Amino acid sequence: MLLTFVIPVASYHEAAVERAAASVMSQSLPAKVVVVRDHDHRGAGWARNQGLAQVDTPFVAFLDADDVWSPEFLAAVL
């Protein structure tokens, strides 16, 4: 795999994260997803850094829990 999507999740975005993760899994190229839940309210920056520490692919993208990307996003960017 070439890319990992890191999705930080605050408590108020729990309902939306499944849709965001599904948009990653529907990419036309294979991609990984790392979801980091911020239960202690440390902030999106903290959650992104926690996710980045788990990445083992050459590329990383950050996706907010309430956003989705079209299935061709990864192919267009790469």
Biopython code that builds the backbone (N, CA, C, O; Angstrom):
import numpy as np
from Bio.PDB.StructureBuilder import StructureBuilder

atoms = [
    (1, "MET", "N", (0.836, -1.178, 0.000)),
    (1, "MET", "CA", (0.000, 0.000, 0.000)),
    (1, "MET", "C", (0.881, 1.240, 0.000)),
    (1, "MET", "O", (1.971, 1.267, 0.570)),
    (2, "LEU", "N", (0.367, 2.249, -0.655)),
    (2, "LEU", "CA", (1.129, 3.485, -0.771)),
    (2, "LEU", "C", (0.751, 4.549, 0.239)),
    (2, "LEU", "O", (1.584, 5.378, 0.605)),
    (3, "LEU", "N", (-0.495, 4.540, 0.698)),
    (3, "LEU", "CA", (-0.963, 5.668, 1.496)),
    (3, "LEU", "C", (-1.818, 5.211, 2.668)),
    (3, "LEU", "O", (-2.593, 4.259, 2.576)),
    (4, "THR", "N", (-1.645, 5.929, 3.774)),
    (4, "THR", "CA", (-2.490, 5.734, 4.949)),
    (4, "THR", "C", (-3.261, 7.013, 5.206)),
    (4, "THR", "O", (-2.679, 8.098, 5.216)),
    (5, "PHE", "N", (-4.542, 6.901, 5.409)),
    (5, "PHE", "CA", (-5.385, 8.021, 5.813)),
    (5, "PHE", "C", (-5.478, 8.002, 7.331)),
    (5, "PHE", "O", (-5.820, 6.975, 7.916)),
    (6, "VAL", "N", (-5.181, 9.113, 7.969)),
    (6, "VAL", "CA", (-5.323, 9.250, 9.416)),
    (6, "VAL", "C", (-6.557, 10.104, 9.678)),
    (6, "VAL", "O", (-6.683, 11.217, 9.169)),
    (7, "ILE", "N", (-7.466, 9.557, 10.486)),
    (7, "ILE", "CA", (-8.713, 10.250, 10.800)),
    (7, "ILE", "C", (-8.790, 10.490, 12.305)),
    (7, "ILE", "O", (-8.999, 9.553, 13.075)),
    (8, "PRO", "N", (-8.618, 11.766, 12.733)),
    (8, "PRO", "CA", (-8.812, 12.071, 14.153)),
    (8, "PRO", "C", (-10.302, 12.198, 14.453)),
    (8, "PRO", "O", (-11.059, 12.761, 13.663)),
    (9, "VAL", "N", (-10.712, 11.670, 15.604)),
    (9, "VAL", "CA", (-12.139, 11.671, 15.932)),
    (9, "VAL", "C", (-12.363, 12.244, 17.325)),
    (9, "VAL", "O", (-11.859, 11.714, 18.315)),
    (10, "ALA", "N", (-13.119, 13.325, 17.390)),
    (10, "ALA", "CA", (-13.570, 13.870, 18.666)),
    (10, "ALA", "C", (-14.904, 13.209, 19.005)),
    (10, "ALA", "O", (-15.556, 12.633, 18.134)),
    (11, "SER", "N", (-15.301, 13.294, 20.254)),
    (11, "SER", "CA", (-16.531, 12.626, 20.686)),
    (11, "SER", "C", (-17.749, 13.077, 19.890)),
    (11, "SER", "O", (-18.654, 12.279, 19.644)),
    (12, "TYR", "N", (-17.786, 14.343, 19.484)),
    (12, "TYR", "CA", (-18.944, 14.852, 18.738)),
    (12, "TYR", "C", (-18.936, 14.440, 17.269)),
    (12, "TYR", "O", (-19.873, 14.770, 16.542)),
    (13, "HIS", "N", (-17.906, 13.727, 16.814)),
    (13, "HIS", "CA", (-17.866, 13.238, 15.436)),
    (13, "HIS", "C", (-17.977, 11.710, 15.338)),
    (13, "HIS", "O", (-17.796, 11.142, 14.260)),
    (14, "GLU", "N", (-18.270, 11.058, 16.443)),
    (14, "GLU", "CA", (-18.378, 9.591, 16.430)),
    (14, "GLU", "C", (-19.369, 9.089, 15.378)),
    (14, "GLU", "O", (-19.109, 8.085, 14.715)),
    (15, "ALA", "N", (-20.476, 9.764, 15.225)),
    (15, "ALA", "CA", (-21.491, 9.308, 14.274)),
    (15, "ALA", "C", (-21.029, 9.454, 12.832)),
    (15, "ALA", "O", (-21.516, 8.736, 11.958)),
    (16, "ALA", "N", (-20.101, 10.365, 12.564)),
    (16, "ALA", "CA", (-19.675, 10.648, 11.190)),
    (16, "ALA", "C", (-18.476, 9.827, 10.745)),
    (16, "ALA", "O", (-18.250, 9.683, 9.544)),
    (17, "VAL", "N", (-17.708, 9.290, 11.667)),
    (17, "VAL", "CA", (-16.443, 8.661, 11.305)),
    (17, "VAL", "C", (-16.617, 7.429, 10.410)),
    (17, "VAL", "O", (-15.752, 7.155, 9.578)),
    (18, "GLU", "N", (-17.688, 6.698, 10.560)),
    (18, "GLU", "CA", (-17.892, 5.515, 9.719)),
    (18, "GLU", "C", (-17.991, 5.894, 8.242)),
    (18, "GLU", "O", (-17.479, 5.188, 7.374)),
    (19, "ARG", "N", (-18.649, 7.006, 7.973)),
    (19, "ARG", "CA", (-18.770, 7.489, 6.584)),
    (19, "ARG", "C", (-17.403, 7.900, 6.038)),
    (19, "ARG", "O", (-17.082, 7.610, 4.885)),
    (20, "ALA", "N", (-16.600, 8.572, 6.858)),
    (20, "ALA", "CA", (-15.261, 8.977, 6.437)),
    (20, "ALA", "C", (-14.394, 7.743, 6.158)),
    (20, "ALA", "O", (-13.715, 7.678, 5.133)),
    (21, "ALA", "N", (-14.421, 6.780, 7.059)),
    (21, "ALA", "CA", (-13.636, 5.556, 6.875)),
    (21, "ALA", "C", (-14.106, 4.783, 5.645)),
    (21, "ALA", "O", (-13.286, 4.201, 4.936)),
    (22, "ALA", "N", (-15.397, 4.768, 5.385)),
    (22, "ALA", "CA", (-15.926, 4.086, 4.198)),
    (22, "ALA", "C", (-15.416, 4.753, 2.927)),
    (22, "ALA", "O", (-15.175, 4.072, 1.930)),
    (23, "SER", "N", (-15.248, 6.081, 2.944)),
    (23, "SER", "CA", (-14.737, 6.763, 1.756)),
    (23, "SER", "C", (-13.281, 6.385, 1.501)),
    (23, "SER", "O", (-12.838, 6.384, 0.353)),
    (24, "VAL", "N", (-12.545, 6.072, 2.537)),
    (24, "VAL", "CA", (-11.171, 5.584, 2.366)),
    (24, "VAL", "C", (-11.189, 4.192, 1.749)),
    (24, "VAL", "O", (-10.442, 3.906, 0.813)),
    (25, "MET", "N", (-12.041, 3.340, 2.278)),
    (25, "MET", "CA", (-12.098, 1.957, 1.789)),
    (25, "MET", "C", (-12.647, 1.860, 0.368)),
    (25, "MET", "O", (-12.468, 0.837, -0.294)),
    (26, "SER", "N", (-13.316, 2.915, -0.109)),
    (26, "SER", "CA", (-13.862, 2.883, -1.469)),
    (26, "SER", "C", (-12.916, 3.508, -2.496)),
    (26, "SER", "O", (-13.302, 3.702, -3.648)),
    (27, "GLN", "N", (-11.689, 3.824, -2.096)),
    (27, "GLN", "CA", (-10.725, 4.395, -3.035)),
    (27, "GLN", "C", (-10.449, 3.399, -4.164)),
    (27, "GLN", "O", (-10.518, 2.186, -3.968)),
    (28, "SER", "N", (-10.137, 3.930, -5.345)),
    (28, "SER", "CA", (-9.854, 3.066, -6.494)),
    (28, "SER", "C", (-8.498, 2.375, -6.357)),
    (28, "SER", "O", (-8.221, 1.416, -7.076)),
    (29, "LEU", "N", (-7.658, 2.848, -5.449)),
    (29, "LEU", "CA", (-6.390, 2.197, -5.112)),
    (29, "LEU", "C", (-6.457, 1.781, -3.650)),
    (29, "LEU", "O", (-7.138, 2.427, -2.854)),
    (30, "PRO", "N", (-5.757, 0.706, -3.288)),
    (30, "PRO", "CA", (-5.812, 0.277, -1.891)),
    (30, "PRO", "C", (-5.165, 1.303, -0.965)),
    (30, "PRO", "O", (-4.134, 1.891, -1.293)),
    (31, "ALA", "N", (-5.773, 1.505, 0.174)),
    (31, "ALA", "CA", (-5.258, 2.444, 1.167)),
    (31, "ALA", "C", (-5.563, 1.905, 2.554)),
    (31, "ALA", "O", (-6.509, 1.143, 2.752)),
    (32, "LYS", "N", (-4.749, 2.313, 3.498)),
    (32, "LYS", "CA", (-4.978, 1.976, 4.900)),
    (32, "LYS", "C", (-5.716, 3.124, 5.564)),
    (32, "LYS", "O", (-5.729, 4.248, 5.063)),
    (33, "VAL", "N", (-6.326, 2.824, 6.693)),
    (33, "VAL", "CA", (-6.965, 3.871, 7.488)),
    (33, "VAL", "C", (-6.591, 3.662, 8.946)),
    (33, "VAL", "O", (-6.621, 2.542, 9.457)),
    (34, "VAL", "N", (-6.239, 4.751, 9.604)),
    (34, "VAL", "CA", (-5.964, 4.757, 11.036)),
    (34, "VAL", "C", (-6.927, 5.753, 11.655)),
    (34, "VAL", "O", (-6.908, 6.936, 11.315)),
    (35, "VAL", "N", (-7.765, 5.278, 12.558)),
    (35, "VAL", "CA", (-8.716, 6.136, 13.261)),
    (35, "VAL", "C", (-8.199, 6.332, 14.681)),
    (35, "VAL", "O", (-7.925, 5.366, 15.394)),
    (36, "VAL", "N", (-8.068, 7.604, 15.084)),
    (36, "VAL", "CA", (-7.600, 7.922, 16.436)),
    (36, "VAL", "C", (-8.710, 8.670, 17.163)),
    (36, "VAL", "O", (-9.095, 9.774, 16.777)),
    (37, "ARG", "N", (-9.209, 8.052, 18.211)),
    (37, "ARG", "CA", (-10.273, 8.665, 19.007)),
    (37, "ARG", "C", (-9.664, 9.470, 20.154)),
    (37, "ARG", "O", (-8.870, 8.953, 20.940)),
    (38, "ASP", "N", (-10.044, 10.722, 20.232)),
    (38, "ASP", "CA", (-9.537, 11.641, 21.257)),
    (38, "ASP", "C", (-10.534, 11.717, 22.403)),
    (38, "ASP", "O", (-11.330, 12.652, 22.488)),
    (39, "HIS", "N", (-10.483, 10.725, 23.281)),
    (39, "HIS", "CA", (-11.419, 10.671, 24.403)),
    (39, "HIS", "C", (-11.086, 11.687, 25.497)),
    (39, "HIS", "O", (-11.951, 12.042, 26.298)),
    (40, "ASP", "N", (-9.844, 12.151, 25.531)),
    (40, "ASP", "CA", (-9.408, 13.070, 26.587)),
    (40, "ASP", "C", (-9.409, 14.531, 26.150)),
    (40, "ASP", "O", (-8.913, 15.395, 26.873)),
    (41, "HIS", "N", (-9.962, 14.813, 24.975)),
    (41, "HIS", "CA", (-10.098, 16.184, 24.465)),
    (41, "HIS", "C", (-8.750, 16.889, 24.345)),
    (41, "HIS", "O", (-8.612, 18.048, 24.736)),
    (42, "ARG", "N", (-7.751, 16.179, 23.800)),
    (42, "ARG", "CA", (-6.423, 16.767, 23.617)),
    (42, "ARG", "C", (-6.325, 17.569, 22.329)),
    (42, "ARG", "O", (-5.408, 18.374, 22.169)),
    (43, "GLY", "N", (-7.249, 17.361, 21.419)),
    (43, "GLY", "CA", (-7.284, 18.137, 20.193)),
    (43, "GLY", "C", (-6.911, 17.337, 18.949)),
    (43, "GLY", "O", (-6.304, 16.268, 19.024)),
    (44, "ALA", "N", (-7.296, 17.894, 17.808)),
    (44, "ALA", "CA", (-7.059, 17.218, 16.527)),
    (44, "ALA", "C", (-5.574, 17.066, 16.228)),
    (44, "ALA", "O", (-5.158, 16.054, 15.664)),
    (45, "GLY", "N", (-4.763, 18.069, 16.604)),
    (45, "GLY", "CA", (-3.322, 17.977, 16.371)),
    (45, "GLY", "C", (-2.703, 16.804, 17.097)),
    (45, "GLY", "O", (-1.880, 16.078, 16.539)),
    (46, "TRP", "N", (-3.102, 16.620, 18.347)),
    (46, "TRP", "CA", (-2.615, 15.478, 19.117)),
    (46, "TRP", "C", (-3.022, 14.170, 18.446)),
    (46, "TRP", "O", (-2.204, 13.262, 18.293)),
    (47, "ALA", "N", (-4.288, 14.079, 18.047)),
    (47, "ALA", "CA", (-4.793, 12.853, 17.419)),
    (47, "ALA", "C", (-4.082, 12.582, 16.098)),
    (47, "ALA", "O", (-3.760, 11.433, 15.798)),
    (48, "ARG", "N", (-3.835, 13.617, 15.309)),
    (48, "ARG", "CA", (-3.102, 13.430, 14.049)),
    (48, "ARG", "C", (-1.694, 12.902, 14.315)),
    (48, "ARG", "O", (-1.221, 12.008, 13.614)),
    (49, "ASN", "N", (-1.031, 13.451, 15.323)),
    (49, "ASN", "CA", (0.318, 12.978, 15.654)),
    (49, "ASN", "C", (0.304, 11.534, 16.132)),
    (49, "ASN", "O", (1.209, 10.768, 15.801)),
    (50, "GLN", "N", (-0.706, 11.149, 16.904)),
    (50, "GLN", "CA", (-0.829, 9.759, 17.342)),
    (50, "GLN", "C", (-1.024, 8.834, 16.141)),
    (50, "GLN", "O", (-0.441, 7.751, 16.080)),
    (51, "GLY", "N", (-1.841, 9.268, 15.194)),
    (51, "GLY", "CA", (-2.052, 8.475, 13.984)),
    (51, "GLY", "C", (-0.802, 8.400, 13.134)),
    (51, "GLY", "O", (-0.471, 7.337, 12.608)),
    (52, "LEU", "N", (-0.106, 9.512, 12.994)),
    (52, "LEU", "CA", (1.119, 9.551, 12.194)),
    (52, "LEU", "C", (2.158, 8.575, 12.733)),
    (52, "LEU", "O", (2.908, 7.982, 11.959)),
    (53, "ALA", "N", (2.209, 8.406, 14.025)),
    (53, "ALA", "CA", (3.149, 7.464, 14.640)),
    (53, "ALA", "C", (2.858, 6.016, 14.236)),
    (53, "ALA", "O", (3.728, 5.155, 14.365)),
    (54, "GLN", "N", (1.657, 5.740, 13.754)),
    (54, "GLN", "CA", (1.268, 4.380, 13.361)),
    (54, "GLN", "C", (1.423, 4.114, 11.869)),
    (54, "GLN", "O", (1.228, 2.986, 11.417)),
    (55, "VAL", "N", (1.770, 5.137, 11.105)),
    (55, "VAL", "CA", (1.844, 5.016, 9.648)),
    (55, "VAL", "C", (3.110, 4.272, 9.238)),
    (55, "VAL", "O", (4.202, 4.568, 9.724)),
    (56, "ASP", "N", (2.950, 3.297, 8.331)),
    (56, "ASP", "CA", (4.101, 2.572, 7.795)),
    (56, "ASP", "C", (4.104, 2.571, 6.270)),
    (56, "ASP", "O", (4.751, 1.727, 5.650)),
    (57, "THR", "N", (3.395, 3.497, 5.676)),
    (57, "THR", "CA", (3.352, 3.632, 4.223)),
    (57, "THR", "C", (4.170, 4.865, 3.814)),
    (57, "THR", "O", (4.439, 5.734, 4.643)),
    (58, "PRO", "N", (4.566, 4.937, 2.529)),
    (58, "PRO", "CA", (5.365, 6.091, 2.089)),
    (58, "PRO", "C", (4.623, 7.425, 2.140)),
    (58, "PRO", "O", (5.253, 8.474, 2.278)),
    (59, "PHE", "N", (3.303, 7.399, 2.030)),
    (59, "PHE", "CA", (2.516, 8.629, 2.002)),
    (59, "PHE", "C", (1.425, 8.584, 3.067)),
    (59, "PHE", "O", (0.953, 7.514, 3.452)),
    (60, "VAL", "N", (1.036, 9.766, 3.530)),
    (60, "VAL", "CA", (-0.024, 9.890, 4.523)),
    (60, "VAL", "C", (-0.917, 11.062, 4.133)),
    (60, "VAL", "O", (-0.451, 12.059, 3.581)),
    (61, "ALA", "N", (-2.193, 10.928, 4.426)),
    (61, "ALA", "CA", (-3.151, 12.018, 4.243)),
    (61, "ALA", "C", (-4.010, 12.076, 5.496)),
    (61, "ALA", "O", (-4.284, 11.055, 6.127)),
    (62, "PHE", "N", (-4.425, 13.274, 5.843)),
    (62, "PHE", "CA", (-5.271, 13.468, 7.013)),
    (62, "PHE", "C", (-6.674, 13.809, 6.548)),
    (62, "PHE", "O", (-6.875, 14.682, 5.703)),
    (63, "LEU", "N", (-7.630, 13.111, 7.112)),
    (63, "LEU", "CA", (-9.033, 13.293, 6.749)),
    (63, "LEU", "C", (-9.823, 13.540, 8.023)),
    (63, "LEU", "O", (-9.768, 12.734, 8.952)),
    (64, "ASP", "N", (-10.552, 14.637, 8.078)),
    (64, "ASP", "CA", (-11.393, 14.907, 9.245)),
    (64, "ASP", "C", (-12.551, 13.917, 9.288)),
    (64, "ASP", "O", (-13.008, 13.439, 8.249)),
    (65, "ALA", "N", (-13.013, 13.617, 10.472)),
    (65, "ALA", "CA", (-14.048, 12.601, 10.663)),
    (65, "ALA", "C", (-15.368, 12.959, 10.010)),
    (65, "ALA", "O", (-16.177, 12.073, 9.734)),
    (66, "ASP", "N", (-15.602, 14.230, 9.759)),
    (66, "ASP", "CA", (-16.869, 14.636, 9.141)),
    (66, "ASP", "C", (-16.727, 14.940, 7.652)),
    (66, "ASP", "O", (-17.608, 15.562, 7.058)),
    (67, "ASP", "N", (-15.618, 14.503, 7.045)),
    (67, "ASP", "CA", (-15.391, 14.691, 5.604)),
    (67, "ASP", "C", (-15.339, 13.352, 4.893)),
    (67, "ASP", "O", (-15.098, 12.317, 5.515)),
    (68, "VAL", "N", (-15.563, 13.377, 3.604)),
    (68, "VAL", "CA", (-15.409, 12.184, 2.761)),
    (68, "VAL", "C", (-14.683, 12.598, 1.488)),
    (68, "VAL", "O", (-14.753, 13.749, 1.059)),
    (69, "TRP", "N", (-13.982, 11.634, 0.892)),
    (69, "TRP", "CA", (-13.307, 11.872, -0.380)),
    (69, "TRP", "C", (-13.884, 10.954, -1.438)),
    (69, "TRP", "O", (-14.297, 9.829, -1.155)),
    (70, "SER", "N", (-13.905, 11.454, -2.655)),
    (70, "SER", "CA", (-14.417, 10.651, -3.761)),
    (70, "SER", "C", (-13.502, 9.454, -3.987)),
    (70, "SER", "O", (-12.334, 9.491, -3.600)),
    (71, "PRO", "N", (-14.015, 8.392, -4.607)),
    (71, "PRO", "CA", (-13.221, 7.178, -4.815)),
    (71, "PRO", "C", (-11.968, 7.386, -5.667)),
    (71, "PRO", "O", (-11.056, 6.560, -5.625)),
    (72, "GLU", "N", (-11.907, 8.460, -6.429)),
    (72, "GLU", "CA", (-10.743, 8.718, -7.286)),
    (72, "GLU", "C", (-9.731, 9.655, -6.644)),
    (72, "GLU", "O", (-8.737, 9.996, -7.285)),
    (73, "PHE", "N", (-9.944, 10.086, -5.399)),
    (73, "PHE", "CA", (-9.053, 11.048, -4.764)),
    (73, "PHE", "C", (-7.614, 10.553, -4.729)),
    (73, "PHE", "O", (-6.707, 11.256, -5.176)),
    (74, "LEU", "N", (-7.397, 9.371, -4.212)),
    (74, "LEU", "CA", (-6.049, 8.836, -4.063)),
    (74, "LEU", "C", (-5.351, 8.702, -5.407)),
    (74, "LEU", "O", (-4.185, 9.078, -5.530)),
    (75, "ALA", "N", (-6.020, 8.188, -6.396)),
    (75, "ALA", "CA", (-5.420, 8.034, -7.731)),
    (75, "ALA", "C", (-5.044, 9.394, -8.316)),
    (75, "ALA", "O", (-3.992, 9.526, -8.942)),
    (76, "ALA", "N", (-5.885, 10.399, -8.121)),
    (76, "ALA", "CA", (-5.603, 11.728, -8.662)),
    (76, "ALA", "C", (-4.415, 12.371, -7.967)),
    (76, "ALA", "O", (-3.603, 13.033, -8.613)),
    (77, "VAL", "N", (-4.307, 12.185, -6.664)),
    (77, "VAL", "CA", (-3.217, 12.790, -5.914)),
    (77, "VAL", "C", (-1.887, 12.106, -6.222)),
    (77, "VAL", "O", (-0.862, 12.771, -6.375)),
    (78, "LEU", "N", (-1.907, 10.800, -6.311)),
    (78, "LEU", "CA", (-0.665, 10.074, -6.578)),
    (78, "LEU", "C", (-0.273, 10.176, -8.037)),
    (78, "LEU", "O", (0.749, 9.623, -8.442)),
]
sb = StructureBuilder()
sb.init_structure("model")
sb.init_model(0)
sb.init_chain("A")
sb.init_seg("    ")
for serial, (resi, resn, name, xyz) in enumerate(atoms, 1):
    if name == "N":
        sb.init_residue(resn, " ", resi, " ")
    sb.init_atom(name, np.array(xyz, "f"), 0.0, 1.0, " ", f" {name:<3s}", serial, name[0])
structure = sb.get_structure()
